[in-house]
Amino acid sequence: MVDRVYNFSAGPATLPIDVLEQASQDIKNFKETGIGLIEMSHRSKEFMAVAENTESLLRELMEIPDNYKVLFLQGGASSQFFMIPMNLLGNGEKATYLNTGTWSKKAIKEAKLFGEIEVAYSSEEQTFNKVPEQGEYSISDDSEYLYFVSNNTIYGTQFPTFPDTDKLLISDMSSDILSRKIDVSKFGLIFAGAQKNMGPAGVTVVIIREDLMEKTPENTPTMLKYKTHADKDSMFNTPPCFAIYGVGEVLKWLKKQGGVEAMEKRNIAKAALLYDCIDSTDYYRGHAEVGSRSIMNISFNLPSADLEAQFIAEAAKIGLMGLKGHRSIGGCRASIYNAFPTEGVEKLVAFMKEFEAAN
């Protein structure tokens, strides 16, 4: 077996080695039951305990209020692009969206199938290199909710603070959930695909305030109603069992690290190492404006596309993998989620300095 590399991929992303080692045992024989985790009935007492513990840990770590439901759904985060307006927009109702990247743009397209969508802000003309400040957009009085993506994986931007409004807030937190402390009570709905910061691919976590489930139109398909899954504790149909288990194991690991507050400090320090390297020279150029920089995904460029290709290839030879930028903007990208070790960032920074000196 080769040594593990440093995986800078944006998702599916690196997982804690402790979680991978535990999963390798539980897949074959879960808690000495003689049955592997991935072949166990989702209605067995053993798996029900896994699901309950996963939800309990998430509630504890995020301090989720009692009047919110936690759902474990399938279909990826992209399914939430249509489930949210399908459930929360009645006939003729309006919602406001902030367009700060690829995933918000896709969400806007889907939402327009169900209601009037007001795009109050867009940074598309600037290649999504920033998120808006509070005064850069306005929300119509008749808007039902404000939708935004908290962290933009492709472009390396992040809301440093959340919109301050009396409107219902809905956020896609797929790439920065659990990376910093948030006040869940300020949101009506939060969702996140697990495969970036929470666990393996296959499950999307939805945190929804209970009263909002009463807004769902009667003609909404059963499987696409939040209440369907809330009423059955995410067991209306066979859930993504292994992915739920994986999230639970990552949450156990996160708690051992000191919880979200400790992880936030570590994430800020990791990002600072890389941004300091980028800012110390004209050779590397960060994509995001300084005030909009992400601590999870750092997109940057070198002087030419040829140098970027060479950089990515040489980095891979020394175990720095997944640094190729998204195809929509090219360049390079380092995704440094919760489970990514500080040592990997330090090794990347050292390589960046060596590469600049040699080229």
N, C-alpha and C positions, 0 to 999 in steps of 0.2 A: 504494500500500500504506500502511495506517495504521501509526502507530508502535505498537510492542509495548506492551501494558499490563502491569501487575503482577498476576500470576495467583495468587490465594490459594486456588485450588480444592484440595480434599482428594484428588482423584485421579479420572481422569488429571490429573497435576499438571505444574507448570512444569518445563521441561528446559533445560539450558544452551544458550545460543544457539550456541556452537561446535558442539555436537552436532547441532543442527537444520540448521546450514549444511552440515556434512559429509554428513548423511543426504540432504539435497536433491540433492547431487551423486551419491551412491552409488546412490540409487534409479534414476537414469537410466543411469548407466554406472559400474559398480563396478570401481575400480582399472584403468581403461582396458581392460577385457575386452570392451567392446561390449555387455554384458548388465547389466541393472539388478539390484540386490541382491534385489529382491522377485520376480524372475522366474528366479532362478538355482537350479539343483538343489541340494538340501540335501546331496547326496552328492558334489558337486563339490569339488575340492581347495581352491578358493577359499573356499567356505562352511565346509568342515570346519576351515580355518584360523581363520575368524572364531569358530566355536564353541569351539575349543581355546584361543584367546587370551582369550575372555571368561571361561572357567573359570579359566585361569591367573591372570588379573588379580584375580578374586574371591578365589581362594585366597591370593594375595599380600596383598591389602588387608585381608582378615579373618583372616589367619594361620590358615587352616584346616588342621588336622592331616592327615597322609597317610592315616589310617584312616577318613576321611570321604569319601563320594561327594557330588558336586555334580550335581544333576539339573535340567534345564530342562523343565518340564512344562506342559501345557495344562489348561484347565478352571478357571482362576482359583484364588485362594487358598481359595475356598469349597469346592472339591473336596477340599482337604486335611482338611476337617472330618470327612469320612467315610473318606478313605484312611488316615488315621493309625490310628483304632481298627480298621479292617478289616485292616490289616497287623500291628498291634502288640498287639491283644487277642485271646487265644485264648478258647476256650469257657469261660465262667464266670469269666473274669478281670475285675479291677476297675481303674479309673483314677480319678484325682482331678483335678478342674477348679476353677479360680478364676474366678468369674463377675464380670467387671469392666466389661462393656459389651455392645453389640449383637452383636459378632462372637464373643465367648466364649459368649454365650447360644445363638447359632446352632450353634456347635461342640458344645455340650453336647447339644443336641437330636439332632444326627446321631450322636454317640458312643453315645447310649442305644440305638441300633439294634443295637449290636455287643457291648455288655458292661454290667456294672454301673458306673454313674457316680456318684461321690461328689462333690457340690458342697460343698467345704470352706469356701468364703467367697463371699458375694454382697453387692455394694453397690447392688443394684437398688432397694431401698427408698429409698435416698438419691439416686436418679436418677444412679447411677454417677458420683458426684463424687469418688471416691477409690479407690486401690488398697490392698491390705492391707499392714500391717507384718508382720514375721516371726512375731510371737506371736499373731496374730489368727486363725490357722487351724491345723489339725493334719491330718496325712496318715496314713491307715490303714497298718498294717504290710504288708498284703497288696495294696496298690495297686501297679500296674505302672509308672505314670508320673504326673508332675504336669504339667498343661497350663495355660498362661497366655498372655495376650496382652500383649506388652511395652509397647505404646503404643496407647491407645484413641482412634482418629481422631475419633469423633463427640463424645465428652465431654471431650476434652483432658486425659486422665490418662495417666501413664506410671510404670512401675516405676523408681524411682531406682536401686535395686539389685535384683538377682535373688534369688529364693528360695534359701535356704541349706538344702539337704537332700541326703541320700544317694540319694534317689529319682531315677530318670531324668527329666530336664527336657525338656519339649517346648514350643516357643514359636512363636507367630504374631508375626513381626516385620515384618509388611507395611508399617507406616508409620514405622518408625524404624531399619530395617536400614541399616548403614553410616553412621549419624549419630553413633555413639559407639563407642568400643572395647569389645569383649566378648571373653570367653574361650570360644571355640567348644567347647573340650574339656569344658566343664561341661554341655554339652547332648547329648542323644541325637539330637534332630532340631530343625532351625530351618527355617521356611518363610516366604516373603514373595512377595506379588504385586508385580510390578515397577513398577506404574504410579504409585506414590507417591514413591519415593525412588531408584529404580534405572533407570528407562527407560520406554518406552511400554507400554501395556496389551497383554496377549496371552501373557505367559509368567509362570509361577510358579517361583521358585527354591526347591529343597529341598536342604538340607544334612543328610545322614543318616549316622550312624555305621554302618560296614559290617556289624558283627555283628547289628544289629537286623533286617536284611533276611532273616535266617534264621528269624525268628519267624513270618513270614507263613503263615497257614493255606493248605493245599493247594487249597481250593475258592475261593480268591480269583481273580476274573477276571484274565486275563493283563495287560490294559492297566492294571489298578489295582494291580499289584504293583510296589513300588519296584525290586525286583531286575530286573524286565523292562527297565526303562529304564537302570538302572545298568550292566547287562551290555552294553548297546548304546551307551553314552555318549550317552544321550538321543536316539539316532537309530533307535529301534525302529520308529517311524513318522515321517511328515513333521512336524518340530517347528515351532514358531512362529518362522520364520527371521528376519523383520524385528525382532521383539521381542528376540530373542537378540542380534542385531547392535546394537540400540539400547542394551541393557544394557552391551555391550562398550564402546561409545563413551562412555557415561556413566562407566564405570570408568576409562577413559583420562583423561577430564577430572578425575575425582576424584583420581587419582594426581598429576596436574599441580598440583592445589591443595594438595598436601602430605599426601594420604592421610587416613585416618579420624581420626587424632589431631588434625590441623589443622582438619578439618571440625567436630569436636566442639567445639573452642574457639569457632569462628565461630558454631555453632548456639546455644551457651549465651549468647553475647553478643547475638545477634539476639533471642532469646526474652526476655532481661532488659530490652531496650529497651521491648518491648510490655508486659510484666508491670509494669514500673516506672510506666508510664503508667496502667495499670488501677489499681494500688495507690495512686496519688497522689490519687485522688478517689473519692467515693461514687457518681459518675455512672455509671461502668462497674463491673460486677461479674463477676469471673471465675467460671466454673462449678466448676472443680476446686479442691479443698482445696490449700492451699499446698504441703504435703509430697508431693502427688501430681501436681503440674503437669507437663505435657508441654512439651518444647522444640520439638516438631514441629507440634502442633495446639493453638491457643489459642482456647477457646470462652468467649464473654463475652456479657453482656446490658447493655442500656440501661434507663432507668426504665420504659419501656413498649414494647409491641409496635409501636405506631404510630411511635415514635421510631426503633426498630430498622429498620423498613421505609424510613423517610426516610434514615437513616444509610447503608443499603446502596445506595439509589438515588443519593444524592449522591456517595458514594464511587466508584460506577461511572462517573459523569460525568467524573471526573478520572483515570480509568485504574486504579482500585483495584477489581479484579474478583474475583468468587467469594467474597465475604464473608458470604453468607447461611448461617446455621447449618443443620445437618441437620434435616430435617422432624420428627424424633422429639423434639427439644428446642427447636427454634427459635433465636431469638437470632442471634448473629454468630459466625463462626469464621474465624480466619486460619491457614492452613496454610503453614508456612515451612520446607519441606524443604531438603535440602542445596543444591539449585540455586537456591533463592529468594535474591535479592540483598539485602544489608543496606540498600541505598538504598530498596528497596520498603517495608521495615519502618519506616524513618525517615519516609518520606512518609505512611504510615498513621498513625503517632504524631502527626505534625504535624496531619493532618486531624482526628484524634480530639480534639485540644485545641481546634481551631477550631470543631468541631461542638458541643462542650460549651459553649463560650463563647456561641455563637449560639442555642443551644436550651436 
